[in-house]
Each structure stands twice: as C-alpha cells, then as structure tokens.
C-alpha cells in the first residue's frame, strides 16, 4: 500500500500571506503523554496573523502555525490516560502546529468532542468560545443588566460573545470597521452597532447610556481604539484589552485611570485554563451553549487546505464575517 504524504503549512521567515508554504512532512510519532491527531478541521484565528507577521515570535524556523484544531486520535504515546484511538478531539493554544494534516499534541490539553457537535463546529469555536467565556464570566464580574462595548463585533469572537452575553441578560453595544457588517452584529444580539470609522463611538456610547458610559470595554483592536475606549467607560469601569489588530496601543500613564477609578487588564486565555479542571469546566460550558442553540458556531466559510494564503489575506483585510476553518 502506498504511503500517505502528510503536509504542513510552514513559514521560513516572517512576512505577508505569501510566506506561507505547503510542504511535505514525515508523520510524527507521539512521545510520552502525547497523542497523534489526524486533523479534520483547523481553526483560523487572527492571532496566527500576528505569528506570521512576527508581531509574536515563533520558537524557530521553519515554523508550522496554527493554534486550534479538531480531528481523530490516530495513535497514543506512552503514559496517556483518558483517550483511545478513534476519539474525536479538539484543542486550542500552544504548542503551535495546527496547520498540518497530522500532528502530536499533549493529551492533557485535549478535550473530547461530544455527540451532536461536528468537528468543523468545534474547530470554529473552541478557541473563541473559551475566550468568550473568560471575558464574560471571569475577567469582569458582569451581571444581567450591565451594558458593555465590544470592538470588532462582527468578527468570529464578537458574534459569539454577543450571542452568549445577550443570553445572560448583558446588553452589548458593538463597533465595526465597515458599516456593511452592522447587520450581522445586530442579528447576534447587539442593541446598537457603531461604525467606528465614521462615527464617534464615545459620543454614541454616552448617548446610549444616558451619559454614564459602559461597565466594560472589550478591545482587541489596539492602537486605533485604546485611548477612546477609556473615555467610553463609566466610573470604576474596566478596559479589557486582549489584542492589537491595528497595532500596539499607546503607552499609558496610569494616572489617566484615576479620575474615574478605572481598571485596566490584559487577560490571556492560557492562564485561565492552565489546569485540567479549568479547561474541562470551560469546555463543558461552551458545549452546553452550543447544544442548546444559544450560540451559532457553524463556520461561515470552509477554506481548502491549499487556500491558506487566501484565508490569511481575508483575515488581514477583514474580508469575512464570523468564524472560518480549513477543511481537510
């Protein structure tokens, strides 16, 4: 029987989408406490643009990018408990390497996909879903009736966040970078959507909140919105910065927080799910809202493995709404 050629998407240097190369690889062998996963779907996330550009460093070149994937356990390394060959599994976060037909991965960071949820749904939602849960339930003590502002509300995370928040009784004001995306954010539950390239989102937020401001601003845009996000907060509000799609935020004098006793935090998902129990609780919560139809995690686009350059161009240019995956 002829051997199957495995493939991976690598970069040999930082650069534009065209630096992504599809290359043949040897099938890896799982080591202690690792499993071999044959991918069926690979999540696409903006953080991979950061790694490709060099905003975040890769461990070494050539590097296989990718933070999220779903597939089937094909082999077990020594000292693996809790999984068997044939299990459907999903993961998010390091080590990098999801952009491949097969890969090894630490067993204690894997989660089994429950019946009723497809591999593509899992790969399109696990990283974003765990992030949304972290933002909604752990980073800020939000309560039903609170009003929050979420930048990039028509992206994959923004749409998921808005649906989940609305189900919890939290009012979400969204911003978008293109007015054509407003309808998607409204359908996800945003009470109002602001085109931040055209309108003054701080003035709009104050008008919508009776001049008070919002309980929290969730800002992954960075440089273009960071300072104004502080102005959109109510007294003792919290700016949750968790990305920098437009570039590094400006340096901040902590004294600027003082007049309204504001809070500033930059949470990262791995620290919120670093132990197995926290990961399983987060996954169970996410799978529950998916199963009950609270959130819609069906990928809006499935790219072919060979179309990774197009996928990265679309991510960089905000050329798609919602979540997308690579299909294998």
PyMOL commands that set and color helices and strands:
alter all, ss='L'
color gray80, all
select helices_A, chain A and resi 17-19+47-53+107-109+119-139+156-167+179-187+201-208+226-231+254-260+269-272+276-291+305-316
alter helices_A, ss='H'
color red, helices_A
select strands_A, chain A and resi 6-11+21-25+34-43+63-64+68-76+88-92+102-106+111-112+147-150+171-176+192-195+214-219+233-241+263-265+301-304+324-327
alter strands_A, ss='S'
color yellow, strands_A
deselect
rebuild
show_as cartoon
